[in-house]
Amino acid sequence: MSLDSEISKRRTFAIVSHPDAGKTTLTEKFLWYGKVIREAGHVRAKANRSYTVSDWMKIEQQRGISVSSSVLNFPFEGCYFNLVDTPGHQDFCEDTYRALTAVDAALVLIDSVNGVERQTIKLMDVCRMRKTPIITFINKMDLDGRDVLELLDEIESVLQIQTSPFTLPIGYGKAFKGVYCIADNTFHTFNKEDGKQEILQMSSADDPKLIELCGEEYVKEFKNRYDVATQAMEPFDREKYLAGKQCPIFFGSAVNNFGVRQLLNTFADIAPPPVPRESNIRLIEPTESKFSAFVFKIQANMDPKHRDRTAFLRICSGSFERGNKVLHCRTGREIRLAAPTSFLAQDKEVIDKAYAGDIVGINDPGLFNIGDTLTEGEKFKFSGIPDFAPEFFARVTLLNPLKSKQLSKGLAQLSEEGATQLFSALSSALPVIGVVGELQFDVLKHRLEAEYGAEVQLDKIPVFGIRWILGEQKSQETFSKEYRGDCMHDKNGNLVCLFPNEYRLNLAVKNYADLEFNNLSPASPL
Ligand code: G4P
């Protein structure tokens, strides 16, 4: 098969949702359709505490949550899907954001009862920034959820994206009858008891058969929505979808495997194959014959028995074969990709060939940083999104002073993975760590102890916000003298200040008009 046709089959995406919206359940159904698992129910059941296939780390298992992104591959209807998982807990980290830099499309999953929730809003900000095309699945239609038009309105106003319903529900909760597909006038019946689904052809949304099947009351309600969707809302426009301005909407129930196939079919049809990527010198087309990729995630110690580190590569152009030599652009070194792996979470599989759009893991002997570019010879660097400002900070005190080497190594390696940011305070020798989600403190503490033997105490620092201080060296020096107690350096030596309250920040901004107070780091990791 030619390079172009291999690449055009790829669909690399992430699921964006708030915890409990049903991401694991939906993923499981996808894997089932992809024939990767034989039985739905294989992935896990929360109640008996066996865990999702993407739960790698011990802490994830202890808590029964997923805190690190993983990658799953599955085939479906001639397409090859790479699903980049985004951690599902309320507290998430930069890793989650970064996962979104590796995908070409996203699926937004919304719980029909709760509507648009906090974590979805945060993740959608990243999608919007990157103009990622979005398809939305409104889940749990078998429960008494919110009014459909109200939900659509909320998506439009809160997520700032135009909606285009592909299906509309008839009834909901206990009286959920199924969904009506607007494009081909079919009615897909929902039957919770025996799980049987029928697809019935209707002449139009006014077909009297609908009333026979669903009852007058529900059809009347549906017709109202149908009229609004077809008359008052803009019709689907693929260009707008691809530009991240309009999102198709589906309704269903993941746990009942209802509406999932329709969703996947449409996804295969309209989601983009690998898209061109910006670099510092030119736009890199996926179908270029030469290989290029960037590292979007590094994970240490996935296998506790072997001290390993895996770098996750998103291939952006061309293909590569096992054993190929590539250029590590940052260091100028030539390296051999000896055993690239694809993932079904724990089940790593060595692969022989991978194409643009694919995500592969390679063994990292400590060579890679997040954002590193690998090519077949040309020197360039993929551009990406800036570091996200951490929101929570803590001082790290080592409880056993003999382990200081292990602590430094652990802090450095874990911050290279990108889940935590490491700072050195100007006024104290104790390292400071910053995280985007508070749960990362627990993860860090646990991993420092489990993987590096360094037991630590973390003392949270109450802060209003962090700012990177940019400007003339001299003004920076004056500033850092006055604010010494609150100032630190980030991993690149940039000056940052932790402001304890808004008043102090405003005062500093006023008194140091020649300095910039940025809430994003000046260094871009990709
Ligand atoms: P997450 O990964 O997004 O956190 O969500 P997950 O799939 O774990 O689903 C959260 C809960 O929502 C689970 O129930 C799951 O069974 C339920 N769920 C998912 N889809 C649907 C749906 O379409 N309808 C209904 N009614 N429920 C749905 P749980 O009680 O937390 O776990 P479990 O005991 O069912 O495994």
Residues whose N, C-alpha, C, O or C-beta is under 5 A from the ligand:
A	BS01	G4P	H18 P19 D20 A21 G22 K23 T24 T25 A45 K46 A47 G88 N139 K140 M141 D142 L143 G252 S253 A254 V255 N256
